[in-house]
């Protein structure tokens, strides 16, 4: 790899590799040490193509969710099954992994800017800005950048656009799926909001069992299925359809809603 070789977004791959190595080493014990990440389905990762894969997941913290995925994906690609044991898998990480994030969040401090360099596809939210409700049109450049990332590799997105559970899936994700026709892989995570603060940077509680389930790719008829049908498939796949509400006590839901009310993605 040339020292100045860049990805389609202009990021120097040599620098990105070292950032992943350093940040991965620093965060490894958050998922295997202070807390334990229980992984299911990681064998699916090795069978995916190198590009045009879209991971859809529920969302519990700003950054810990994504960091865990970088660990699990790279560990799986290096031959580990449902395990992130031995951080050596980060020595040669997959460099074409991206994640969709709110532009204002990724500009909020030095660390978010560093994390953005690692792989953020930053977009402007159409429904919220600086803590206020807004209503603005989708920027086509944002859609194009997601398409560019899919063309180059794998993209992680959180289609609810918020860490509050059971919020609706935003139809923009379905439009992206119909337009770019990626392989869509659902992920369901849990335990992150109990073990980390909202940003996912500070350990709030230790000895929490975190779960990370990778499911089989969705079967989607890109040309004939409606966006509503795709949205419903995603809701069920990431276990955020209203029918799953019955498994969570109402008091806990109300507490989570209050916690997330002021700051959403």
GINORWO-V94760 format. One record per pair of residues at least 24 apart in sequence whose ideal C-beta (glycine too) atoms are under 10 Angstrom apart, sorted by the first residue. I is the first residue (numbers start at 1). J is the second residue. If there is no record, write none. Layout:
BEGIN
I|J, I|J
END
This chain:
BEGIN
1|95, 5|95, 7|95, 7|96, 7|98, 7|119, 7|148, 7|149, 7|152, 7|153, 8|96, 8|98, 8|145, 8|148, 8|149, 8|151, 8|152, 8|153, 9|98, 9|116, 9|117, 9|119, 9|120, 9|121, 9|122, 9|145, 9|148, 9|149, 9|152, 11|95, 11|116, 11|117, 11|118, 11|119, 11|120, 12|117, 13|95, 13|96, 14|95, 15|117, 15|118, 16|93, 16|95, 16|96, 16|97, 16|117, 16|118, 16|119, 17|90, 17|91, 17|92, 17|93, 17|95, 17|118, 18|93, 19|93, 19|114, 19|115, 19|117, 19|118, 19|119, 20|70, 20|71, 20|74, 20|90, 20|91, 20|92, 20|93, 20|94, 20|95, 20|97, 20|118, 20|119, 21|87, 21|90, 21|91, 21|92, 21|93, 22|90, 22|114, 23|67, 23|70, 23|90, 23|111, 23|114, 23|115, 23|118, 24|67, 24|70, 24|71, 24|74, 24|75, 24|84, 24|87, 24|89, 24|90, 24|91, 24|93, 24|118, 25|87, 25|88, 25|90, 25|91, 26|67, 26|87, 27|63, 27|64, 27|67, 27|68, 27|70, 27|71, 27|87, 27|200, 27|201, 28|67, 28|71, 28|84, 28|85, 28|86, 28|87, 28|89, 28|90, 29|87, 29|203, 30|64, 30|67, 30|68, 30|71, 30|192, 30|195, 30|196, 30|200, 30|201, 30|203, 30|206, 30|210, 31|64, 31|67, 31|68, 31|71, 31|72, 31|84, 31|192, 31|195, 31|210, 31|212, 32|71, 32|75, 32|83, 32|84, 32|85, 32|86, 32|87, 32|210, 33|206, 34|195, 34|203, 34|205, 34|206, 34|207, 34|208, 35|64, 35|191, 35|192, 35|194, 35|195, 35|196, 35|203, 35|205, 35|206, 35|207, 35|208, 35|209, 35|210, 36|191, 36|195, 36|207, 36|208, 36|209, 36|210, 36|211, 37|68, 37|71, 37|72, 37|75, 37|82, 37|83, 37|84, 37|189, 37|191, 37|192, 37|195, 37|208, 37|209, 37|210, 37|211, 37|212, 38|82, 38|83, 38|190, 38|191, 38|209, 38|210, 38|211, 38|212, 38|213, 39|68, 39|71, 39|72, 39|75, 39|76, 39|80, 39|81, 39|82, 39|83, 39|84, 39|210, 39|211, 39|212, 39|213, 39|214, 40|82, 40|188, 40|211, 40|212, 40|213, 40|214, 40|215, 41|72, 41|76, 41|81, 41|82, 41|185, 41|186, 41|187, 41|188, 41|212, 41|213, 41|214, 41|215, 41|216, 42|72, 42|73, 42|75, 42|76, 42|77, 42|80, 42|81, 42|82, 42|83, 42|84, 42|212, 42|213, 42|214, 43|76, 43|81, 43|82, 43|214, 44|76, 44|185, 44|187, 44|214, 44|215, 44|216, 44|217, 45|72, 45|73, 45|74, 45|75, 45|76, 45|77, 45|80, 45|81, 45|94, 45|154, 45|185, 45|214, 46|73, 46|76, 46|77, 46|78, 46|79, 46|80, 46|81, 47|76, 47|217, 48|73, 48|76, 48|77, 48|154, 48|183, 48|185, 48|217, 49|153, 49|154, 49|182, 49|183, 50|94, 50|96, 50|152, 50|153, 50|154, 51|96, 51|149, 51|150, 51|151, 51|152, 51|153, 51|154, 51|155, 51|182, 51|183, 52|147, 52|149, 52|150, 52|151, 52|152, 52|153, 52|154, 52|155, 52|180, 52|181, 52|182, 52|183, 53|96, 53|97, 53|150, 53|153, 53|154, 53|155, 53|156, 53|182, 53|183, 53|184, 53|185, 53|217, 54|100, 54|146, 54|149, 54|150, 54|154, 54|155, 54|156, 54|157, 54|159, 54|173, 54|176, 54|177, 54|180, 54|181, 54|182, 54|183, 54|184, 54|185, 54|186, 54|217, 54|218, 55|97, 55|99, 55|154, 55|155, 55|156, 55|157, 55|158, 55|182, 55|183, 55|184, 55|185, 55|186, 55|187, 55|214, 55|217, 56|155, 56|156, 56|157, 56|158, 56|159, 56|160, 56|169, 56|173, 56|177, 56|182, 56|184, 56|185, 56|186, 56|187, 56|188, 56|215, 56|218, 56|233, 56|234, 56|235, 56|237, 56|238, 56|240, 57|99, 57|156, 57|157, 57|158, 57|159, 57|160, 57|185, 57|186, 57|187, 57|188, 57|189, 57|212, 57|213, 57|214, 57|234, 57|237, 57|238, 57|240, 58|158, 58|159, 58|160, 58|163, 58|165, 58|166, 58|167, 58|186, 58|187, 58|188, 58|189, 58|190, 58|192, 58|235, 58|237, 58|238, 58|239, 58|240, 59|157, 59|158, 59|159, 59|160, 59|161, 59|162, 59|163, 59|164, 59|165, 59|167, 59|189, 59|192, 59|193, 59|238, 59|240, 59|260, 59|264, 59|265, 60|158, 60|163, 60|164, 60|165, 60|189, 60|190, 60|191, 60|192, 60|193, 60|194, 60|195, 60|196, 60|198, 60|200, 60|210, 60|256, 60|260, 61|163, 61|189, 61|192, 61|193, 61|195, 61|196, 61|197, 61|198, 61|199, 61|200, 61|201, 61|202, 61|204, 62|101, 62|102, 62|105, 62|106, 62|108, 62|112, 62|115, 62|158, 62|163, 62|196, 62|197, 62|198, 62|199, 62|200, 62|201, 62|263, 62|265, 63|99, 63|101, 63|105, 63|106, 63|111, 63|112, 63|115, 63|196, 63|198, 63|199, 63|200, 63|201, 64|189, 64|192, 64|193, 64|195, 64|196, 64|197, 64|198, 64|199, 64|200, 64|201, 64|202, 64|203, 64|210, 65|99, 65|156, 65|158, 65|163, 65|187, 65|189, 65|192, 65|193, 65|196, 65|200, 65|212, 66|97, 66|98, 66|99, 66|100, 66|101, 66|115, 66|118, 66|119, 66|120, 66|156, 66|158, 66|200, 67|99, 67|115, 67|118, 67|192, 67|196, 67|200, 67|201, 68|187, 68|189, 68|192, 68|200, 68|210, 68|212, 69|97, 69|99, 69|154, 69|156, 69|187, 69|189, 69|212, 69|214, 70|94, 70|97, 70|99, 70|118, 70|119, 70|156, 71|212, 72|187, 72|189, 72|212, 72|214, 73|97, 73|154, 73|156, 73|214, 76|214, 82|212, 82|214, 84|212, 93|118, 94|119, 94|153, 94|154, 95|119, 95|152, 95|153, 96|149, 96|150, 96|151, 96|152, 96|153, 96|154, 96|155, 97|149, 97|152, 97|153, 97|154, 97|155, 97|156, 98|145, 98|146, 98|148, 98|149, 98|150, 98|152, 98|153, 98|154, 98|155, 98|156, 98|157, 99|149, 99|154, 99|155, 99|156, 99|157, 99|158, 100|142, 100|145, 100|146, 100|149, 100|155, 100|156, 100|157, 100|158, 100|159, 100|161, 100|172, 100|173, 100|176, 100|265, 101|125, 101|156, 101|157, 101|158, 101|265, 102|128, 102|129, 102|161, 102|162, 102|264, 102|265, 103|129, 103|139, 103|142, 104|128, 104|129, 104|130, 104|131, 104|265, 105|199, 105|263, 105|264, 105|265, 108|199, 109|199, 109|201, 111|199, 111|201, 112|199, 112|201, 115|201, 119|149, 119|153, 119|154, 119|155, 119|156, 120|149, 121|145, 121|146, 121|147, 121|148, 121|149, 121|150, 121|155, 121|156, 121|157, 123|157, 123|161, 123|172, 125|161, 125|162, 125|170, 125|264, 125|265, 126|161, 126|170, 126|172, 127|161, 127|162, 127|170, 127|172, 127|264, 128|161, 128|162, 128|263, 128|264, 128|265, 131|261, 131|262, 131|263, 131|264, 133|264, 138|172, 138|175, 142|172, 143|172, 143|175, 143|176, 143|179, 143|180, 146|172, 146|173, 146|176, 146|179, 146|180, 146|182, 147|176, 147|179, 147|180, 147|182, 148|180, 149|180, 150|176, 150|179, 150|180, 150|181, 150|182, 150|183, 151|180, 151|182, 154|182, 154|183, 154|185, 155|180, 155|182, 156|185, 156|187, 157|184, 157|234, 158|187, 158|238, 158|265, 159|231, 159|234, 159|235, 159|238, 159|240, 160|234, 160|235, 160|238, 160|240, 160|264, 160|265, 161|264, 161|265, 162|260, 162|263, 162|264, 162|265, 163|192, 163|193, 163|198, 163|199, 163|200, 163|256, 163|259, 163|260, 163|263, 163|264, 163|265, 164|253, 164|256, 164|257, 164|258, 164|259, 164|260, 164|261, 164|264, 164|265, 165|190, 165|193, 165|239, 165|240, 165|244, 165|245, 165|248, 165|252, 165|253, 165|256, 165|257, 165|260, 166|235, 166|239, 166|240, 166|241, 166|242, 166|244, 166|245, 166|248, 166|253, 166|256, 166|257, 167|240, 167|257, 167|260, 167|264, 168|231, 168|235, 168|240, 168|242, 169|227, 169|228, 169|230, 169|231, 169|232, 169|233, 169|234, 169|235, 169|237, 169|238, 169|240, 169|241, 170|231, 170|234, 171|227, 171|228, 171|230, 171|231, 172|227, 173|227, 173|230, 173|231, 173|234, 174|220, 174|225, 174|226, 174|227, 174|228, 174|229, 174|230, 174|231, 174|232, 174|233, 174|234, 175|227, 175|230, 176|230, 177|218, 177|220, 177|222, 177|225, 177|227, 177|230, 177|231, 177|233, 177|234, 178|220, 178|221, 178|222, 178|223, 178|224, 178|225, 178|226, 178|227, 178|230, 179|222, 180|222, 181|220, 181|222, 181|223, 182|217, 182|220, 182|222, 183|217, 183|218, 183|220, 184|215, 184|217, 184|218, 184|219, 184|220, 184|222, 184|230, 184|233, 184|234, 184|237, 185|214, 185|215, 185|216, 185|217, 185|218, 185|237, 186|213, 186|214, 186|215, 186|216, 186|217, 186|218, 186|233, 186|234, 186|236, 186|237, 186|238, 186|239, 187|212, 187|213, 187|214, 187|215, 187|237, 187|238, 188|212, 188|213, 188|214, 188|215, 188|237, 188|238, 188|239, 188|240, 189|213, 189|238, 189|239, 190|239, 193|256, 193|259, 193|260, 198|259, 198|260, 198|262, 198|263, 198|264, 199|263, 213|238, 213|239, 215|239
END
